[in-house]
Amino acid sequence: MDDRDREVLSIVKKQTDKYLKDLQLNMIPTTENVANTLKLSRTVASRKLNQLYRENQIIKINSRPVCFLLPDERAHKYLLSEYASLTEFLRDLKEKRTEFNLHKIIGWNRSLRKQVEQIKASLMYPDNGLPVMIFGESGTGKSYFVKCAHDYAIASGILKNKAPFVTINCAQYANNPELLSSILFGYVKGAFTGADKEVTGSLSKANGGIFFLDEVHRLSAEGQEKLFTFMDSGTFSPLGDDARKIRSSARLMFATTVTKSEFLETFLRRVPIRINMPSLEKRSFFEKKQLINSFFITESKRIRKTIEISNKALNVLYRHNYIANVGEAKNTIKSIVATVYANQLNEKNIRISIRNLPTIFYEDAEGTITNKILSSGGNNTSFYGYKEGQLVEEMSNPIVKKIQQAWKYIEKMDRSKIRSRSKYVFIVKNLMNHLYFSVVQSDDVIFRHTITEVRDILKIMQYGEDFYDNNNFVYGISVYVYYVLNADIKKANQVEVSKELIQLFSKQYVFIRQMQSLLEKEFEINFSDNDMLWISMMMSSEELPILPIPAIIMAHGYATASSIAETGNEILHYPVFHGIDMLPTATVEDMVSSLRQTIQHIRPRDGIIVMIDMGSLSTITKHVMKFYSYPLLLVDKVSTPIAIEIGNQLQQGKDLIDIKKNIKKIQIDCTYINSESSRHNVIISTCMTGVGTAEQIQKLLVKSFEGVIKVEIITSEFEGLSNGLTEYEKEHYNILGIIGVDDPHVPNVPYLGLEDIISGNKMQELKRMLLPISSEEDVQIAEQQLIKNFSLNRVMDSLTIISPEKVMPVLEKFITSIMKDLDLPLSNKKQIALYVHLGSMIERLIRSEGIAKYKGNNKLISRDKVFSVLNRHISVIEEPFMIQVSDPEMAYIREIIIN
């Protein structure tokens, strides 16, 4: 970039800042405005601007006239390089700046990704959001997390610009619960001795904003009860005037360092969003480095000086175990900088070395950091965050732009149908060699850590010592992973490539794909197909292990197949087997679907062996041959010895026909032993839409029978039950009956509908279930407990995270509407069944756990008059709770109505 380019860039930046401040179009950087300011011809200005755009230095807006913008560096990083209009650009800019409030949380897209999604969900939920409880050790960043959520809520328009953020630390009032209650809820004159005037409580002050209670476990049981009364009604009473009701729209967020067992169950049940903050040591090493670097940047801003720290000292700080988590790390760095700053007041920059660290860090330097680190050169890392508008990045932006440019060349060659491997390899290797030497020279401890992890992954893959000791392969993958983690290079590969290009590197691509899940799990990142292609091109000249024909093991059980596969691979010292664990209730369609996904992932070209524990070979063969056209050997009745025998033959290079002949010769010895065992008395709880409602029924039954009736309550999926009891269930259980929302019609097993218990219509049938295993007196006690625990309100309260007071009127309106439209009066029993089912459905949909298929096949959905009426009125439920009810969900509602 020459001096003229820098002048143009500077003018575009100044004019962009003015435009974004006032949105005056006459201030916007157009070719004409830039040319007039710098006294250039329009042709030169246009050429310079377009060159800067092609180099991704500025953003182009295809408006009339065309304009060029350069927002702040942080926003520029996440914006597109080109927009169709200013409106589109401004909308995207606002969205990105809104997200920044959460993106400034280190780990927002890695270890804290789930936590960020949870806090966003709590804020966006209609009416007044959902209460949040944040669990975590002291110093894990709970308070900072909530403050960022408040900033996000304001930036996104959820809260008004001046929405309050009120914080109370309950630990400060642990020994005076009355004082804490008066601060939370306020008090009236004369409420207690010394209350000489009325005082507004913090809950009122937080109206329209966020009310954050830290160390909330220090809140007394009485205080918890007052809070959940507020959560239910949105009102509370000040101390001294229980008759007075004050309304507040404060959103509640809590934090605690204890487990949920320390709280009243009734309190916790009203807090549906529960967030767990991990300790610093449970977060990735890369995030720990980012956190420590960010603290140095903060201190640099505070003292308005550049901080230079030796890499030896920095690596020791990275490796130290901070007992009090992020808080301790932050205070440690603040203390180090403050001490050095006091001793170097007259220096332009302050310099930190090993000798400036507290004495405890000397032990780290001697014990946990390798000699190589301590004896490495005297390279320093600089932190500077004090210049106006400057954003300090972990890695320099030019790296992203270089990789982006490389992908543009690759895309261009691919579109031109250039099929020379060497041309693509040259582009990738040239750049990666440059990046490799850059990181090696910096002696970065994270890079060495990455190498260790990649080598361990290759060991897990069991390809032998020669392979995981291949430094070219290990270092190549490690460099790419390192830059993905530290320089955010993934956004550089957003291009489309053809299947033909992937085919050019198919051998490497298939092999690298086998590592993908292990890399993703270890480094907590997601790799795209383009990431895999880039590594494949990078590794194109490396010698890969010779892969035998792969074998897939499919077995029913939660870890049966994977256990056989892992045992076989360990014994054979080679990754021959892939395991697919199937649920006991899996159908042939389920098996084929899982098999198809695995074959597509493995991409076998020379054939494949599939071993199954049970099922029709002819049926599975017929399905598989529809999507797989290479040689296939299917083996029935798989076991560990058979798998190892097949693996041995594959390693010997035998083809599928020879293996088939040899396997047929294997004899299986069988011995039958019949042992008598006591059978458990069991009641099965079930629901036709999954086990969610079944589990809630189970809890209520256990609560009713506990200490009175000796019976085990188990849950079971409706679809499996409707096919009859399994042999295991028949052999191990004495099944007294089934309780649920719909009858699975299991032969010789009595069924009792949940609505029958709620209405009390069939208590005699329940007695008949229980009398064979208990006395009449105990059954009567259990019956009284059932009546108490199974009122409609209590059942609904257990099924939904929203109070029955809000749910019941909506459901009543919906049920009344469909009865009127269908001209079909529904019995009390059927209405109760609908209340229970719909309440459970709302709970599932709020948690994004909706049903995708009706009875396993959406073609079974009957779109008749009842379905049409439901479709017409379903918005009565959808709108208040901001959910979308799918066709499969409506099909289950229809079934309750017509059956």
N, C-alpha and C positions, 0 to 999 in steps of 0.2 A: 504494500500500500504506500503510495507516494504522498507528499505533503498536500497536494491538491485533493486527493481522496479523503485525507483526514479533515481538511477544511469542510468539504461537503458533508461528511459524516457529522461533524460538530454542529453545522447549521441545521441539519435534519433533526438532530437531537434537541436543540434549543427550540425550534419551531414546533416540534411534536409536544414538548412540555407545555408550551403556551397554548396549543390547541386543546390538549387534554384537560387543561385547567379551566378554560372558559368555553370550549367547544365553539369557538368563532371560526367560521370557514375561511375567512381572509387570512388567518394565521397558519393554515395548514401547509405543510411542505409539498408544494407542487414543483414541477420542472421550472415553471416561470418564476415562482417565489425564490427558489434556490439560485437561479441564474441572476435575478436582479440583486439579491443580497451580496453575492460574490462577484458581481459584474462579469459574468461569463455569458457566452452565447448559449442559446437554448439547446443547440446541438451538443455542445460539450457537456452541459449540465445533464441532459438526458442520457448521454453515454455513461457518464460517471455514476448517475443514480441507478441505472439498470445494471451496471457492473457490480455495484455494491449489493444490489438485490440478488444477483446470481451467486454472489459469495456468501449469501445468508447473513449479511451485515444489517440489512434493513428490510422492512415489510412493505409489500406493494399492494395498493388498493386500486382495483380496476374500476374506479368511478369516473365521472366526467367533470373536470379533467382528472387524469391518473395522479395519484399522490403517493408519497413514500413516508413511512413513519418509523420511528425508533423509540419505542417505549422503554421503561426502565429495564435493566438487564434481567431482573428476576422474571418479569412478565414475558419478555422476549423469548426466554428459554422455553416457555410452554405454548407460545402462540404459533399459528401457521405462518408460512412465509408469504402467503398471498390470500387476499380476500376479494370477494366480488363487489362488496360495497362497504361504506363506512359504518352503516348500521350493523352489518354482520360482524365487523371487526370490534366495534364498541361492545356488542353483546358478549362476544367471546372474551374480551378483555375483562369485563365485569365478572364473568363466571370464574375466570382464572384467578383474579384478585380475591374473590370470595374464598376460593379453595385455599389460597395461600395461608389463611388463618389456621387451617388444620395442617397444611403441608409444612409449616414451620416446626411442627412436632417431629423431632428426629425419630425415624422408624415408622412414619405414617403409612408407608407403602410396603413395609416389611413386617417386623415383629408386632407393630401396633395397628396393623391394617384392620383387623377385626374390631378392635376397640374404637377406632375412628368411625367405622361404619355404624357401630352401635350408638355412639354419641350423636351422629347425624340423624339416625332413625328416631332417637328420642326427641330431638329438637323439631323434626319435620312432622311428627305425628299431629293430626288435627286437634283443634280446640286449644289445648294448652300443653301439648307435648306429653311425654311420659316421664315419671320420676326415674332417677338413675342412682344406683349404688356402685361406687368404685372401691374394690377391694385391692389391697396391696401393702407391702411393707413400707415403713417410714422412709421417705426420701426417694420414692419411685417416680415422683412427678405428677401425683394426683391433682394437686391444686393448679399447677401450670396447665394441665390437660383441660380442666374445667374452664379456666380463664380463656384459653384458646377457643373453646366451644362457644363461650359468650361472644367473643370477637366475630366468630364465624356466623353466629345467629344474627348479629347486627348487620354484617356485610351482605348477607343473603336476604335481608328483609324480613326474616322471621321475627326479629325483635326491632323495636324502634331505635333510632340513632342514639338516643340518650337513655336507653333501657338500663336500669340499675343492675349492679353486680354486688350483692351483699354477702359477706362471708362471716361466719361465726365458727370459732374453734371451741367445740364443746368441752375439750380437755381443760380449758382455763376455768371452767365452772364445775368441775367434777365433784367438788366437795360442797357445792351449794346449788342443788338442783332447782330450788325455788327461784334463785336469782337468774339462772339460765332460762327458766320458763318465763319470767317477767321480761327478759331481754327479747326472747323469741316472739311472744304473743302480746307484749305490752301490758299495761295495767291501768285501772281507773283509780281516781283519788280515793284513799281510804282502804285500798285493797289489803294493805298490810301496814305495820308500823313504819312510819317514815314516808309512806306514799302520799305526799301532800299535793300532788297534781297528777293529771292524766298524762301517761307517756305512751307514744306510739311504738309498737313492736317491730322487730326486724322483718317479720313476715309482711307487714304492711309496707315498710320501706322498699321491699323487693318487688312490689306490685308492678307487673309488666316486664319484669326482668328475670334474673336467675338468683335463687336463694341457695347458697352453698353452705352446708353444714359439714365441717371437717371433724374427724374423730367422733362421728355421730354415735358410736357405741357407748360414749360417756353420757348420752342422754338417758334420763331415767325412764322406767317403764311407763310412768304417767305421761311424761313428755312425748314418748313414742305414740301413745294412744291418742294424744291431742293432735299429733301430726297426721296420723292416718285418718282421723276424723276430717281434717282439712283436705286430705287427698281425696276423700270420698265426696265431700260436699262443696269444696272450694271456699268454705267459711271457717272461721275460728272465733273463739271468745277470749277477750282480754281477762287477765286475772282480776277477780273481784266482781265480775258481771257475766255470769254464765248465760244469762238470757239474751245478751247482746251478740249479734252475729256480724262479723266483719268479713267482707269478701276481698280476696286477693287473687290475682292471676299470676303469681310468682311460680316459676318453674323450679322444681325441687331437684337438687343434686346433692348426694351424700358421699362421703369418703370415710373409710375405716381401715384400721390396721389389723382387725381381728376377723375371725371367721363368722359365717352367718349364724352359727349356733348361739352367738352372744345376743341375738336380737329376738324380740317377740315374733313368733311366726306370723301373727296377724299383721304386723308391721311390714315384714319382708314380702308378704304376698301382694302388697300394694305397690311394690317396686319391681316392675317387670323387666327393666333393663339392668342387668348386673354385669359389670365390667371388671375384669381382672388385669391389674397392671403388673407385669413381670418385674422381678428384681433385676438390677443391672447385670449381674453375672449370668442371668438366664437369657439376656439379650445377646445378639450377635456381636462378635468382636468388632465388626465394621461399624456398627452403631455406637459402640463404646468409644471408638476413635472419633466419630463425628461429634459426639457429645463433648468430649474433652476439647476438641478443636474449637467448637462453638463457644466454650467458656473462655478460651484465650481471646477469641474475636471480641466477645463482650467486654472483657477487661481492657482490650486495646482501645475500644471506643471510649471507655470510661476515663482512661489516662491520656487519651489522644496521642498515643505513641505506638510505633510499630514494636511488636514483641518478637524477638528472635530467640529461639530455643534450640539447643543442640538436639540432634536426632537421638543421641544416647539418652538424654533426659526425657525426651518425648516418648520414646519406646518404653521406658520404665513406667511412666505415667499411664500409658496404654495398658500395660500388663498388670498393674496393681489391682488387688482385690479390695474394692471399696465396700466395707461392711455396711455402711449406712446409705449405700446406693448412689443415685445421681446427686442427691443433696450433698453427700460427703465429697464427691468428686468436684462439684462446683465450689464448695468452700475451700477445698485444698488448693485449687488453682488460684482462687481469689487471694488466699493467704500468701502463696508463693510470689505472685505478681506484686502484691502490696509491699512485701519485704524487699524485693529486688528494686522496685520503683523508689523506695525511700533511700536506698543506697546509691542510686544512679540518677538522681534528680536532674543533674546538669547534662546528661547524655541525650543525644537526639533519639536514639532507639534504646530500649532496654534489652539486655542479653541474659538468658537463663541457661545455666549448665547443670550438670549432675550435682555439683557442690552446693547449689542453691536450693536443692530439694530437702524436705524434712528428713531426719536421720532414718526413719522407718523405711524410706525408699532405697537406702543403701543396701539393705538386706535383699530387696527385690533385685537390685542391680547385680548382686553377687549370686543370688540363688535361682532366680527364675528367668533371667535373660541370658541368652547364650553368649559365650565369649566373643563370637563373631560380631554381635551387635555392639558390644562394649569396646571392641578394638577397631570398629569401622572408622572411616574418615570423619573429620570434624564438620560434616555438612550440617547446616542449620535449616530450620523451617521458620518462615516468617508469617506472623499473623497481623493483619492490619484491618481495622473495621471502622476507622474514625473519619474517613473522607466522605463528604456528603454524596449521597446517591450511589456509593460504591457497594457492590455485593461481592463478598468474598466466597468463592466457590471451592469445593474440595479439590476439584480437578479443573484444569483450564478448559475453557470453551472451545479453543481451536481443535482439540482432540475429537470432540463430537463432530465438528464441521469437516474434519479430514475424513472421518469414517462415512459421514453423510455424502461427501463428494465421491468417495470410492463406490458407494452403493449406486450413485447416479450413473457412474461409468459402467458398472455391471449391468444395470437396468437397460442402458442405452445399447450395449453390446448384445444383450439378450434379445431385445426387440429387433436388432439387425440380424438376428439368427446366426451370430458368430458362435461356433461350436468347438472352438479350440480351448481345451482345458488350460493350457499353459498361459493363455492371455488373462484368464480370470485369476489363476493362481499367482501370477506376477503382481497384480494389483493388490491382492490381499496380503501376500507374504511381505511385499515391500513395506507396506504400512505397519504390519504387526511386528516386523523386525525392529523398526524404528521405535515403536511403543515399548517393545521388550527391553531394549537397551536403556531407554529412559527410566523405566521403573527399576531395573537392576542397579543402575548407577545411584539411584536415590536411596538404595539399601532399605526399602520400605518393609517394616515388620509384617504388615498385612499381606504383602505379596508372598513372603515366605510362609505365612500361615495358609494362604490359599494353595500353594504348592503342596504342602503337607496334606491338606484335605483332599485335593484332587488325586494324589497318589494313593490315599486310603480308599477312595472310591474305586480306583482301578484294582486294588487288592480285593475289595468286596466282589468285584466282577469275576474274580478267580481265573484270569487268563494266564497266570504264571508270573514268576519273578522277572523273566526277560522283558515282559511287556511293561509292568509298572515301574521298572527301572529305566525305561526309555525316556531320557530327559527331554528330548525334542518334543515328544508327545505330551508329556506332563506339563512342561513349561508353556507350550503353545496354548493348551486349554486354560492354564492358570492365568496367563496374560489376559485372555479374553474375559474370563470371569472377573478378574480384578478390575478391569475398566468398566464392565457392566455395573459392578457394585459401587465404584467410586466416581465415575464420570457420566453416568446416566446416558450411555451410548445407545440404549435400546431405541430411543426415538429417532436415531440416525438411520435405522434400517427399514423405515416405513415405505418400502417400494414393493411392486409386484413383479415376481419372476415367473417364468414358465416352468411347466413340468419337465420340459426337455432339458433345461439347465440343471435341475435337480438330478435328472437321469445321468447327466455327465459325471456326477460325483456320487452315484447311487451306492457304491460299495461303502464309501466313507460315511455317507448320509445314514444308511441303515445301521452302521455300527455306532455312530454318535448318538442316534436316537435311543439306543439301549442305555446310554448313560444319562439321558435327559432327566428322568424322574429322580435319580440319585443326586444329580447336581442341583436340581430345584429344591429338593428337601434339605440338603446340606446348607445351601447358601440363601435359602428363603427368597428365591426369585423365580419368575416364570420365563422360560425360554420360548421364543417363537420359532416357526419353521425357518425363518431367515437367519436367526441365530445359529441354528443347527447347520444350515447351508454354509454360513461363513466359516464355522469351525471345520466343516468337511473340506472346504477349499484350502484352508490353512494346513490341514493334515494330509493333503492329497498324496504327498510323496513318502509318507511314513508307512512302514510295513505293519499291516494289521494282522491280528490273529486269524487263523483259518477257522471259520465257523462251520461246525458240522450241521447237518440237517437238524433244525430245531424240533423240540418235542414239547407239546402242551399237555399238562395234566389237569383234568377237570374232575372235581369231586364235590359231593355235597357235605356241608359242614362249614363252620366258621373259619377253620384254618387247615383243613385236611389236605387240600391240594398243595397249598403253599408249603406246608410242612414236608410233604413227600418230595416236592421240587427242591427245597433247600437242602434236605438230607442227601438227595441224589447228587446235587451239584458239589456238595462238600466232599462226598466220598470219591467222586470222579475228578475232583479238582478242575472243573470246567463248567461254565454256565450253559448246560445242555437244556435244562427244563425251565418252563414258565408255568406257574401255578395259577389256576382260576378257581377260587372258592365259591361254591354255589349254595344258596340257602336251601334248607331241606324241602321247602315248598316250590322250588324253581321248576318251571315248565320247560318243555323242549324249546319253545320260542325264546325263553330267557337264556338257555344254554347256548343256543345258536347266536343270539345277539352278543353275548359276552365273548364267544369264540371269534366272531367276526371282528370285533374291536381289537382283540389280541393279535389276530393274524395281520390285520392292517398295520398294527404297530410294529410287528416283527418284520413284515415284508419278505417272507421266504420265497426264494426263486427256484430252488432245486428240489422242493418237496417239503412235506411236514408230517410229523406223527402227532396224532391226537389220542390221548389215553383218557378214558372215562370210567367212573366207578359203576354207573348203572344207567340204563336208558336204551332205547332202540337204536342200534347202529345204522340200520337201513334208513330210519327216519332222519337221523342227524346227517348221514351222508347225503341224502337227497337235498337237504337245506344248504349244506356247505358248498356243494358243487355249483350252486347258483351264483356264488360270489368268488369262488377260488377254483382256478382252472389248472393248477399244477398237481403233480403226484401227491397223493394223500393216503396215509395208512391210519386206520382207526382201530384202536385196541380197547377191548372191554375189560371190566373187572380189574382196574389198575390197583397195584399195591407197590410198596417200596421195593421189594425184591424184583418184581417185573420191570419197574421203572429203571432200576440200576442195570439190569440185564440189557435192556434196550439201549440205555446210554452207553454201555460198554461197546455194543455192536456199532453204534453210530461213530464212536471214537476210532473204531477199527476201519472206518470207511465203507462199511457194508451198505448196500442199497436197500430200498424199502421192500423189495420182493424177497431178498434173502432174510431180512429181519422177520418178515411175516412167516416164512417157513420155520425159522428157528423158534419163534415164540409159540407156535402151535405145539411144539414138542414138550413145552414146560408142563409138568404135572402139578396139580394143586392138592395138597393133603388137607383133609377136613376132619375135625373132631368136634362132636356135639356134647356140650355139658349143660345140663339144666339145673340151675340153682334157684331155690325159692328165696324170695326177698319180700320184705314187708312193703305194702303199697301205701302211698300217702293219700289222705282224704283231701280232695281238691274241688274247688269251684272255679270255673273258667270265666274270665271277664273278656268280652270281645266287642268290637265295633266294626262295621262294614267299611269304614273309610280309613282304617289304620289302627295303630295301637294307642294313639294319643288319648282318646276318650276312655278306652279300655283301662289305661293306667290310672286315670282319675277315679273310675268306678272301683278299681282295685283298692285304692287308698281309702275310699269311704267304707268299703266292706271290711278291710282290715281294722279300721278304727272302730267299726260296730261290733266285730267279733272278738277283738283282742281281749284276752284274759277270760273269755266266756266259752267260746266255741273253738275247739282245736281243729282248725281246717286251714289249708293253704290256699291262698287266692293267687292264681297265675293268669297272665294275659296271653292271648293267642290271636293271630290275624284271622279275620273273618273268612277270607278266601280259602285259607288252608283248612279251617274247621268245616267249611261247607263241603269239602271233599272227603270228610270223614276223619276219625281219629287216626293218628299214626300208630304203628306197632309199639313204639316206645311209650306213648301215652297210655295205651291199653295195658301194657305190661307193668308200668311203674306207678300208675295213678288209679285210685278209686274215685272216678269222676262223679260227684254228687249232682252237678247240674251246670248250666251255662246261664250267665246273666249278661245282658247287653242291650243294644238299641234295635237289633234285628235278629231274627231267628235263623241260625245257620242250618237248622233241620238235621242235626246229628242223630242217627238212629239210636233209640234206647237211652237217650240222655235228655232229661227234662230241661226245658228252657223257660226262663222268667225274664220278661222285658223290664228294662229300667223304669219305664213309665208305670208298670204294674206296682213296683215298689213305692214309687213316689205317690201314686194315687191310693195305695193301700188295698187295692182290689184283690190281690192274690197272695196274701200273707199265709193262707192255709197251705198253698203249694210250697212256699218257702219252708214252712214248718215240716212238711213231708220230706224235703231235701235234708233237713238238719237232724231230725229225730233219730235216725239210725245211728248217729255218732255222738249224740248228746242227750242230756236229760231234758224233760219238758220245762223244768224251771229255768235252766240255762237258755233254752230256746226263747222263752218269754222275755228274759232280760235282753237277749240279742235283738228281739223284735222291737222292744222299746228304743234301743239304741239306733236301730235302722230308721224308725219313724222320725227320730230327732235328726239324724245325719242326712236323711234322704228327702228333706223338704225340697220343693222345686228351687227355692231361693238359694239353699245351701249347695245343691248340685250345680246350679248355674254359677255360683261364686267359685266353685272349685274348677270349673271348666274354662273360665275366661279370666284374662288379666284385667278386664274392665268390670266395674261394679255392676251387679245385677240391675241396680236402679237405672243405669243407662242402657243396658242391653234389652231388658224385658219389654219396655214400651215399643222399641223398634220392631222386635220380633212379633209382638201382638198385632201391630199395624200390618206387618207383612202377611201373617197368617190370616187375618181378617180379610185382607184384600184378595188373596187367592181363593178363599172360600166363597166370597161374593162373586168373583169373576167366573169361577167354575160352577157356581150354583150348587155347591157340594158341601153340606155341613160335615165337619170332621168331629169324630168322637173325642171326649176328653183325653182318652188314652193316646190317641193319634196326635193330638195337639201337644201333649207333654213330650211325646217322642220327637216332634218337630222342634220344640223349644231346646231340648237337650242337644239334638244333632246340630241345629243352626248355631247355638252358642259355641259348641266345639269347633265348628267350621270357621266362625269369625276368629277365634283364638289362633287356629292354624294359619289362616290367611294373613293375619297381622304379623305372624312370625315368618311369613314367606315359606310356609310348608304346605302349600296347596296340593291337591290331588291332580296328577297329570293324566291318569287313565281310569276309565270306568270298568271295573271288573277285569282289568288287564287288557281290554280291547275297546277303544272308543267307537268302533263300528256297531257295538251293541246298544248304543244310546238310541232310545226311541224318541224321535222328535214329533210327538203328537200334540194334542190340544193342551194337555197338562204342562208339557215342556214349554209350549208357547206362552202360556199364562205366567209361568214362573219367570220366563225371560222378560216378560213385560213388566213385572213388578219387582224384580231383583234389585233394582236401583234403590229401593226403600232401605235395603241393608247396605248396599255398596257405598252410597254417598256419606252416611254419618261416620263410617269407620274407614273410609278411604281405601277400600279393597276392591278387587275385581273377582267375581265369582265365575269360574270357568264352566264349560259345558259338562265335563265329568262331575263337577260338584253338584250342578243342577240335576243331573241324572239320578244321583243318590237321593236328593230331596224328593224328586218325582216318585222314586221307589217307595219311600215312606208313605206318601199320600195315597198311592193306588193299591199297595199291598195290604 
